[in-house]
Amino acid sequence: MVMSTKSKPVIAIDVDDVLADSAQGFVEFSNQRWGTHLTVEDYDERWSKMWGVDIEEERRRAHVIYNAKVVKGFKHFEEAIPVLTRLKSHYKLVITTSRSKFVEKETLEWLNTHYAGIFEAIYLSGFYDELKEHSHKQTKAELCQKIGANYLIDDHPKHCFAASEVGVKCLLFGDYSWNRNTSIANNMKKVLNWKEVEKFFDEERKKLQKQGK
C-alpha cells in the first residue's frame, strides 16, 4: 500500500481485548446474570456454543447484554495509553471494531472516557448486525482497505489473516485461547502486550528511516 511521504501511516486498532478487557467483563456478567461458571479461557465469540444454548436463546441473552450496556463497564488496558500517545506522533490512529451498531453510543462514550484525544476516527464494521436489503457484512479487511490502513492490531486471527492478504501489516494481539496456537502468515506478527506493540513500531520506524520514507 503506497502512502504519500507527507501522510502519516494509518494504524487501525480493535477495541475488544486489545483496548478493553472485554472477555473478562463478558464472562463476569454472564456468571452473575445466568449462573454460568465461565472464565476468559472459555470465551468464544460464538456465544451459543460457549453457553451451550440454541440460537434463539443466544439472541435473547444478547439483547439482555445490549440493554444492560455491559460494554460501558469494561476495564481498559492502562498500559496501552502511553504507547498510543507516543505512536500518535508518528501515525494516524483509528478504531476499527466489529461491534454491533446497538452499542455504538456506549462504545464512543467508553473510548472518550478512557482514550480521549488519541483516535482520529472510529469505524464500526457492523459485522454482527443483521443484513438489510442490498447490503452485506463489511469485513475488517474491507474496512482497512476503505480507510487506507497500513497496519491492523487485532486479537482475532480471522481478521488478521484477511487483512494481511490485502497488504495490511497485522499484529495479532494478546495471549488468548482463540489466538494462542495460531500459525502466523505473511504480513503478520504475534505480540503479547502493548510493550511488544511499541517495540514493533520502534523497529518499523527505523526501517522506514533507512529507506528514506
N, C-alpha and C positions, 0 to 999 in steps of 0.2 A: 504494500500500500504506500503510495508516494505522498509525502507531505511537503508543503511549502516550507522553506527554511525560515520563514517568518512566523510560522504557526507552531504552537506547542503540540506535541504528540498527545493523543487523547487516550486516557486510561478509563475504561468502563469498569465499574465496581458493583458487585452484587451486594444485597443487603443481608439476607438471611444467612446466618452462620459465617459471615465474613465481617460484617459490621455489627450485627446483632446476635446475641446468644439465643437464637430463635428455637432451636430444637429443645434446649433446656427449658425455656419458658413454655413451650408447647406441651411437653410431657408433664410438667408440673401442673398445668391447668387440667390436662386430661385426667391425671391421677386424682386430683381433687374433685373434679366435676363428675366423672364416671367411675371412680373407684378402680381405675387401672393401676398397674404396677410397672409402668414403663420407665426406662432410662434413656439417655441420649443414644446409647448403643442400639436401642430398639427402634429408634425413629426411622420412618420411611415416608417419603412424600406420597406414596400410595396409601392413603390413610385407611382405606377399607382393609387392606392387607395387614397393616400394623395393628389395627383394633380387632381384626377377625370378625368384621361385620359385613353386611351386604351394602350395595351402592346407595340404596335409599337411606339407610341409617347413617352412612358416611355423610350424605348431603344434609341430613337433619343436624348432625353434630357440627358440620362445617358452618351452618347458619348460626348455631349457638356461639361458636367461636367468633364469627364476624360481629354478631350483635353485642358480644361481651367486650369487643375491642381489645382482645387479648394482646395484639401486637404492640399496643401502646405501653404495655408493661415489660416488654423485653429489655433485658440489660444490654448495654453496649460494651464493645471492647475498648476499654480506656487506652490500651497500648496502641490502638490504631491512630489516635488523634495526632500525636507528634509526628508520626511518619507521614500521614496525609498532609499535614501542614507544611512539611518540608517538600514533599512531592509537588505541591501546588505551585511552587515557584518555577518549576520546570515543565509541568504537564497540565493539561486541562483535565480535570477530574469530573466525571459524570456518573450518575447512578443508572444501572440497568438491572431491573428486577422483574421476576416473573409473577410477582404478587398480583392478586386479583384487583380489579377496579373497585371491588367492595371495600377495600381497606386503603384506597388511595389517600383519603383525607388523613387518616391516622398515620400512614406512612410518612407523609410530608411533615406532619406535626412532630413525629418522632425524630426524623432527621434534623429538623430545625432545632429541636431541643438538645440533641447530643452531638451533632456535627454541623452546627451553624456556620455559614460562611465558607464552607470547604468545597461544595459541589456547585458547578456552573449550570448543570441541568439534571433533571430527574426524569427517567423514562420507565414507564410500566409497560411491559410487553403484552400483558393481558393473556399470557399463555394458558392460564387455567380458567379464563372466562368462557362463558357459553358463546358459541358462534352465532352471528347474525347472518341474514341472507347476503350472499355475495361477499362474504368475508372469510378470513382464515386466521388460524392462530399464528401469531408472529413469533418466530423463534429468537433466541438470544443472538444467534449468528446473523440473522436478517437484521435485527436491531443494530448490531455492531456495524454491519455494512452501511446501514442507513445513516448512522450518525458519524461515520468515518473513524471508528475506534481503532487504535493501533494495538491496544492491549486490553485484555479482559482478566479480571480477578474474580474467580467464582469457585464455589465449593463442589459443584456438581460436574462430574466427568462429561455427561452428555452435552452440556453447554460448551465446555472447553474443547471437546473433540470437534463439534460442529463449527465453532468459531475458528479453530486452528486450520480447518480445511479451507476457509475463505481468506486465509492470510493474516489472521489476528494472532498475535503472540499471547498465549494464555498461561496464567498462573493458577494451578489447581490448589486451592487454599484449604488448609486445616488437616487435622488428623481425625477423620470421622469414619464410621463403619461403612458409609456409602462411597467413600473415595480412597480408603486406606490401601487397598490392593490393586489399584488401577494402574495399568501399563501406560506409560507416558508416550504420547505420539510426537511427531514433529511439531515445532512451534509451541510446545508445552513444557512447563516446568512445575514440579511439585514444591510448594512452600508450606511449611507447617504453621507459621505465625507471621505477625506483622514485622518482626525483626528481619525475617528472611525475605519478606517483600521489599523492605528498604535496601537490603544487600543486593537483591537482584537489580533494582533500578539504579543503584550506585554503579554497578558494573555495566549496565546498559548505557548509561550516560558517558562513561569512559570510552566505550566502543564508538559511540556516535561522535565524540570529540576527536578521536583518532581519525575518523572518516571525514571530519570537517563538516559535520551536519549540526 
